Amino acid sequence: MIGGGILFEGGKQYVKTFGSHQFKGKMEAVPFFFGVIILGWALQRLDPIVQEIVLQIPPMVRLGIMIFGTMALFNHSIDNFNFIDRKSVTVYLIGVLFILQPTL
């Protein structure tokens, strides 16, 4: 879902795909949607491999990565947003503390 926010943006009369700045009609997005469905199906086949890799990462580190990544993606979703404002830096630091927690 997070990746979808980067790959696709839609409104009542437009779509933008892959971070492009060009507006296109919704009919032009049908191949994109079809491709995403095929990609999702293929990723399901990788589930056991991904699960094994993810479970090797400690839970607190995963939480820190999710906090840090969510804040970065949220800031990325806003045009011309300052990634290092006070509130964002606070959330980044909390994420980094969780990431480094096993080593502290």
C-alpha positions in Angstrom: 0.0 0.0 0.0 2.8 2.4 0.8 4.4 1.7 -2.6 1.1 2.3 -4.3 1.0 5.9 -2.9 4.3 6.6 -4.7 3.3 4.7 -7.9 -0.2 6.1 -8.5 -2.2 9.2 -7.8 -5.8 9.6 -9.0 -8.6 12.1 -8.9 -12.0 12.5 -10.4 -10.7 13.3 -13.9 -7.1 12.3 -13.9 -4.4 9.8 -13.0 -0.6 10.2 -12.6 1.6 7.1 -12.5 5.2 6.4 -11.5 5.7 9.9 -10.1 5.2 11.6 -13.4 3.9 15.2 -13.5 1.7 14.6 -16.5 -2.0 14.1 -16.1 -3.6 11.3 -18.2 -7.1 10.1 -18.7 -8.3 7.1 -16.7 -8.5 4.9 -19.7 -4.7 5.3 -20.2 -4.2 3.9 -16.7 -5.9 0.5 -17.4 -2.6 -1.1 -18.5 -1.0 0.2 -15.4 -3.7 -1.3 -13.2 -3.4 -4.6 -15.0 0.4 -4.6 -14.5 0.0 -4.0 -10.8 -2.4 -6.9 -10.5 0.1 -9.2 -12.2 2.9 -7.8 -10.0 0.8 -8.5 -6.8 0.1 -12.0 -7.9 3.8 -12.6 -8.5 4.7 -11.1 -5.1 2.4 -13.6 -3.4 4.7 -16.3 -4.7 7.6 -14.7 -2.9 5.7 -14.6 0.5 7.6 -17.5 2.2 11.0 -16.0 1.2 10.1 -12.5 2.3 8.6 -13.8 5.6 11.8 -15.7 6.4 13.9 -12.5 5.8 11.7 -10.2 7.7 11.5 -12.5 10.8 15.2 -12.3 11.1 15.0 -8.6 11.8 14.2 -7.8 15.5 10.6 -6.4 16.1 11.8 -3.1 17.5 14.0 -2.5 14.4 11.1 -3.3 12.1 9.0 -0.8 14.1 11.7 1.9 13.8 11.9 1.3 10.1 8.2 1.6 9.7 8.1 4.8 11.8 11.0 6.4 9.9 9.7 5.2 6.5 6.1 6.4 7.1 7.3 9.9 8.0 9.5 10.1 5.0 6.8 8.8 2.6 4.2 11.2 4.2 6.6 14.1 3.6 7.3 12.9 0.1 3.6 12.9 -0.7 3.4 16.7 -0.1 4.8 18.8 -2.9 7.8 21.0 -1.9 7.6 19.8 1.7 10.5 20.4 4.0 11.7 16.9 5.1 13.6 18.3 8.1 11.0 20.4 9.9 10.9 20.1 13.8 8.1 17.6 13.9 9.5 15.4 11.2 12.9 15.3 12.8 11.4 14.3 16.1 9.6 11.3 14.4 12.8 10.4 12.5 14.7 10.4 15.8 12.2 8.1 17.4 12.4 5.7 14.5 16.2 5.8 14.6 16.2 5.1 18.4 14.0 2.0 17.8 16.3 0.9 15.0 19.4 1.3 17.2 17.7 0.1 20.4 19.1 -3.5 20.2 22.6 -2.1 20.1 22.2 0.4 22.9 
